[in-house]
């Protein structure tokens, strides 16, 4: 008769309680950019800010002051001697930093370049249509790169192309200024216009 195999489950190490409330000091240390509270390794720190008497304190004294104000002790210059700390609401501080970064990004101007193509013998109707588009682009704050494309033997008309581009720039002088005069690059003669600041 075959022996019965008795299954015994492996002993499992008890997990730390996950529902324990997070203390203010624990926060989200792994993601934090600054050392805060108990994570500050220095024995002495220089306290700065509006809500404290500035000076050098032991870490215990600085922590006591932060606790009294129910705020965090945040290391803002770890490489200073001693490290510089501020007492503040760390979550609020992070939020303000993120907000500031967003504002900086919004201020950073994204340069959009719109291209307008002409043939060396563009008729007036087509020219006016493209001029209207260029005005719109410049008013939106985009740069305009206008060029005359020469196919085959039409390169013989490069003077005509230059005249056309200069006329184009002249007609747009209320909306944009010439950044680059007509320049022949291979089979294309290019002029760059940048919007006028309002």
N, C-alpha and C positions, 0 to 999 in steps of 0.2 A: 504493500500500500504506500502511495507517494506521500511524502511529508508535506504538510500544509505550510506555505510560506506566510509568516505573520508580517503584515506591513506595519512598520512603526514610523510615524511621521518624524521628520528631523526637528530637533528643537530650534525654534525661531527666536532670535534675539529680540527683546522688546523694543518697539519703536518709540522714539521720543514723542511725547504728546504734541500733536500738531495744533490742537485747539487752544493751547496756552496763549494768553493775550500777549501781543508784541509790546515790548516796552518802548518808550520813546527813544531810549538809547540804542536798541537793536536796529530799528528802522530797516533800511534796505542796504546794509553795509556793502554787500558784494557789488552793487551797482553804483555806489556813491563815488563821487569824484574827489571828495575831501574826507580826511579822517575826522570823525566826530566823536565826542564824548569819550567812552572807555577805549576807543580805537586809537586815540592820540598817544603816541609812545614816549613823548618828551616828559621829563620830570619837572621842567619849568617852561612857562609860556609867557609871551608878551600879550596882554589883553588890550585891544583897541575897540573903539566904537562909542556910540553916544550914551549907552545905558550903563557904562562902567567907569570906574576911576582907572584911567590908563596906567599901565605899569607892568612889572614882571611879578608873576605869581607862581606858586607851586601848582602842579596840575590838580592836586586835591582842592586847593583854595579856589582855583578857577572853576572846577566842577561844582563846588558848593555854591558859588555865585550864580552859575547857570541854573542850578536846581532851584535856588530861591526865586529866580525869575521865571521858572517853568519853561526855559528855553534850552537850546542846544549849544554846546561849546564846539565851534567849528574851526578847524585848522585851515587858515587861508594862505599862509606862506610857510610851507613846511621846511624850506631850505634856509630860512632866516635863523639867526642865532640870538636868543632862543626863538623857536617857531612862533609866528604871529597867529593869534586866535581871536575870533569874534563871538559874542554871545548873541544868537539870533534864532528865529524859527527856521530850521533847516529846510523843511518842505516848501515853505513860502519863498525862501531864498532860491531854491532850485527852480520853482515856478517862474520867478522873476527873471532868472537867467535864461530860461527857455524862451520866454516872451521877448526878451531883448534880442536873442539870436534870430527869432522869427522876423522881428522888425528890421534887423540888419540885412537879412536875406531879401526882404521885400524892397529895401532901398537899393540893393545891388541891381543896377540896370542891366536887363538882358537885351543885348543888341540884336535886333532882327534886321536882316538884309533882304530886301525885295529886289528881284531882278526884272528889268524891262528890256526886251529885245527889239531892235529895229533892223530893217534891211537898209542897204545904202540908198535905196530910192523909195523911201516910205512916203505914201501920199498923205495929204493934209488930214483926211478923215481919220486914218489910222493913227497919225501923229497926235491929234487932239484927244483921241480915245485913250491913248497911252499916257498922255500928259495928265488927264483927269485921274487916272489910277495912281500916278506918281504923287499927285497932290494929296490924295487920300492916305497913301502910305506915309508920307512925311508928316501929315497931321496926326497920325497915330503914333509917331515917334520912331518909325522904322527908317533905316538908311535905304537909299535907293542906288542900285548898281545898274546903270543903263549902258547898253552896249550895242554896237552895230556889228552884225555878223557878215563877213565877206565870204561869199561862196565862189570858188573857182576864180575866174578872171575879174570878178567884181572888186578885187583888191585894188584894181586900178583907180577905183573911185574913193580911195581912202580920205582924200581931202573933203569929199562930199560928206563922208561919215563924220569927220571932225566938225564940220560946219553944223551938221544936224545935232550933234551932242552939245555943242556950245549954245546953239539956239534953245535946246531943251533946258540947259542949266539956267539960261537967261530968263526963260519963261517961268522957272520955278524959284526965282530969287527971293520972292516973298515968303516962301515956305521952307527953303533949304539953302545951304551954302555948299560950294564945291569943296570937297575934301581931297579929290585927286583929279587933276586935269586930264583930258582925253589922252589915253595911252594905248598904243598898239601892242597887243599880246597875241602872237600867232595870227589867227584869222579874226580876232575880235578887237575892236577899239572900245575901251572902257572909260567911263567917267563915274566917279563916286560922289554922291550927294548925301549930306547929313542934315537932319532936321534942325531948324532954328529953334533956339531955346525961347520958350514963351516968357 
